Amino acid sequence: MGVPPGLIMALPAQALRPEARAIGMGVYYTWYYAAMAILPAGAGLARDYAGSAAAPMAFAAVTVLLCVVALILFQTAQGSPER
């Protein structure tokens, strides 16, 4: 796991105004835990369809790449990153 999960968990707090933060975090965690319930099954389905033990790793790699794309889109929508 390491540092990235903590950084990802901090993103909603950056994007939400203080008065909307409680509801926004509720929505965020709803989607987060739904993904935590569904994505392992997706990795299993990838294993079943591909017939290879490497398929869940490829599924995970694609998921990580999608997260990177989502982060770039988030930062673009938010404006220039703070430095």
N, C-alpha and C positions, 0 to 999 in steps of 0.2 A: 504494500500500500504506500507507505511513505508520506511525503509532503503533498502530492497533488490532491488527495481527497479533501484535506483541510482548506486548500486554496479554492477548490470547487465549491465547497460549502460556504465560503465567504462571499461568493459572487452575488447571490440574491440580496444580501445586505447592502452591497454597493449599488445595486440597481434600483432598490425600492426606497421610496421616501419614508421617513420615520412613521408617519401616520398610517401608511399602508403596509408596513413591514410585517405585522402579525398575520394578516390574511395572506400576504404574499408568501411568507415562510410556510404557512399551512398548505398552500397550493404546491409549493416547491417540494415539501416532504411527502405529500401525497403522490406526486409523480415519481419521486426518488424511490419510495418503497414499492410502488407498483413495478418500476423497472427492476428492482432487486428481486421481486417475485417472478417476473416474466422472463428476464434475460437468461437466467440459467437454463430454463426450459428451451429457449431458443438455441442455446449452445448444444443441448442434448439432441434437438431436432436436426441441427447441422451434422452432428455425429451420425445419427440414424440415416439421413439422406445420403451423406457422402460415403459412409461405410469406412471412415478413416478416423483413427484416434487423434489426428492432427486437426480435424475440422473444428473442434471447440476452440483451439488456439487461434485458428484463422478467424473465427467468429469474434473472439476477444480482440484481435488486432484490428479488425474492421470497426468494432465498437469504439476502440480507443481513437482511431482516426476520425470517426464521426464526432467524437467529443472535441478533438482539436479543431475541426471545422466549426463546430458550434461555438467554441470559445472565440475563435477569430471573428465570427459573425456577431457575437455578443459585444466584443470590444469595438467593432466597427459601428454597430448601432449605438453604442454608448458614447462614442467620440474617441478622441485620441487617448491612449492609455496614460495614466499618471506616471511621471518619472521622477 
